[in-house]
Amino acid sequence: MERKTIEQVTASIAVSLVFLMTIGLIISIADTFFRWNLFSPSIQTILYFIMICFTILIVSTVLVNIMINISIIASNMDKPKHD
């Protein structure tokens, strides 16, 4: 795969997961604040686990994206300038 393709895929995954996690956090905070008890304790545990997994995936995709961009910057610095 090309670097640009990997960069686009990882950026899309990160943005999508951040969006889903934001919605989940808003629902979770509202559930706690208003004491709605939307989910049973076992379901809440599963949802918290999923949110932790999303966080790990987001951090991983952002790190891959940073490494690819550093690689692109380094390869562009090696190219001679044309006047």
C-alpha positions as CSV (number, residue, x, y, z in Angstrom):
1,M,0.0,0.0,0.0
2,E,1.1,3.5,-0.6
3,R,1.7,5.9,2.2
4,K,-1.0,8.3,1.1
5,T,-3.6,5.5,1.1
6,I,-2.6,4.3,4.6
7,E,-2.7,7.9,5.8
8,Q,-6.2,8.4,4.4
9,V,-7.5,5.1,5.8
10,T,-6.0,5.7,9.3
11,A,-7.3,9.3,9.4
12,S,-10.8,8.2,8.4
13,I,-10.8,5.4,11.0
14,A,-9.7,7.9,13.7
15,V,-12.3,10.5,12.8
16,S,-15.1,7.9,12.7
17,L,-14.1,6.4,16.0
18,V,-13.8,9.9,17.6
19,F,-17.3,10.7,16.3
20,L,-18.8,7.5,17.7
21,M,-17.0,7.9,21.0
22,T,-18.2,11.5,21.4
23,I,-21.8,10.3,21.0
24,G,-21.3,7.5,23.4
25,L,-19.7,9.8,26.0
26,I,-22.5,12.3,25.7
27,I,-25.1,9.6,26.3
28,S,-23.0,8.2,29.2
29,I,-22.6,11.5,30.9
30,A,-26.3,12.3,30.4
31,D,-27.2,8.9,31.8
32,T,-25.1,9.5,34.9
33,F,-26.1,13.1,35.4
34,F,-29.9,12.6,35.0
35,R,-29.9,9.1,36.6
36,W,-31.8,7.7,33.6
37,N,-30.3,4.2,34.1
38,L,-30.6,3.5,30.3
39,F,-28.4,0.4,30.5
40,S,-28.1,-2.4,33.0
41,P,-24.8,-2.7,34.9
42,S,-23.6,-5.6,32.7
43,I,-24.4,-3.6,29.5
44,Q,-22.6,-0.5,30.9
45,T,-19.5,-2.6,31.6
46,I,-19.5,-3.8,28.0
47,L,-20.0,-0.3,26.7
48,Y,-17.1,1.0,28.8
49,F,-15.0,-1.8,27.5
50,I,-15.9,-0.8,23.9
51,M,-15.1,2.8,24.6
52,I,-11.7,1.8,26.0
53,C,-11.0,-0.2,22.9
54,F,-12.1,2.7,20.7
55,T,-9.6,4.9,22.6
56,I,-6.8,2.4,22.0
57,L,-7.7,2.3,18.3
58,I,-7.8,6.1,18.0
59,V,-4.4,6.5,19.6
60,S,-2.9,3.7,17.4
61,T,-4.3,5.2,14.2
62,V,-3.1,8.7,15.1
63,L,0.4,7.3,15.9
64,V,0.5,5.5,12.6
65,N,-0.6,8.7,10.8
66,I,2.1,10.7,12.6
67,M,4.8,8.2,11.7
68,I,3.8,8.2,8.0
69,N,3.8,12.0,7.9
70,I,7.2,12.1,9.5
71,S,8.4,9.6,6.9
72,I,7.0,11.8,4.1
73,I,8.6,14.9,5.6
74,A,12.0,13.1,5.8
75,S,11.8,11.9,2.2
76,N,10.8,15.3,1.0
77,M,13.8,16.9,2.8
78,D,16.2,14.4,1.0
79,K,15.0,15.6,-2.4
80,P,17.2,18.2,-4.0
81,K,15.6,21.6,-4.7
82,H,15.1,22.6,-8.3
83,D,15.8,26.2,-8.9
